[in-house]
């Protein structure tokens, strides 16, 4: 009796490039609406990280 060894399934992307663009647009909308709010630096960093993800 032989045992078959199965290869692990390939990892699939959870988010598409279009999803990253939509998220980036939503974060930009938030940034513009809350320019003076504390914590916007974190959202600004997220915005830029999402932008770099769409250029890959």
C-alpha positions in Angstrom: 0.0 0.0 0.0 1.5 3.4 -1.0 0.6 6.6 0.6 0.2 9.7 -1.6 1.8 12.8 -0.3 -0.2 15.8 -1.3 1.3 19.2 -1.9 -0.1 22.0 0.1 -2.6 24.1 -1.7 -1.2 27.4 -3.2 -1.9 30.4 -1.1 -4.5 32.7 -2.8 -4.6 36.4 -2.4 -7.2 37.6 -0.1 -7.5 41.1 -1.5 -7.3 42.1 -5.2 -5.4 45.1 -6.5 -8.8 46.8 -7.0 -9.6 46.2 -3.3 -6.4 48.0 -2.3 -7.4 50.9 -4.5 -10.8 51.1 -2.9 -9.4 50.9 0.6 -6.9 53.6 -0.3 -9.7 55.9 -1.6 -11.7 55.3 1.6 -8.7 56.2 3.8 -8.1 59.3 1.7 -11.8 60.3 2.2 -11.4 59.8 6.0 -8.1 61.8 6.0 -9.8 64.8 4.2 -12.8 64.7 6.5 -10.6 64.5 9.7 -7.5 66.5 8.9 -7.1 67.9 12.4 -8.1 64.8 14.3 -5.5 63.1 16.5 -4.2 59.8 15.1 -4.5 60.8 11.4 -0.7 60.1 11.0 -1.6 56.4 11.3 -4.2 56.7 8.6 -1.7 58.7 6.4 0.8 55.9 6.8 -1.8 53.3 5.9 -2.8 55.4 2.8 0.8 55.3 1.6 1.3 51.6 2.3 -1.9 50.8 0.4 -0.5 52.9 -2.5 2.7 50.9 -2.6 0.8 47.7 -2.5 -1.1 48.6 -5.7 2.2 49.3 -7.5 3.5 45.8 -7.0 
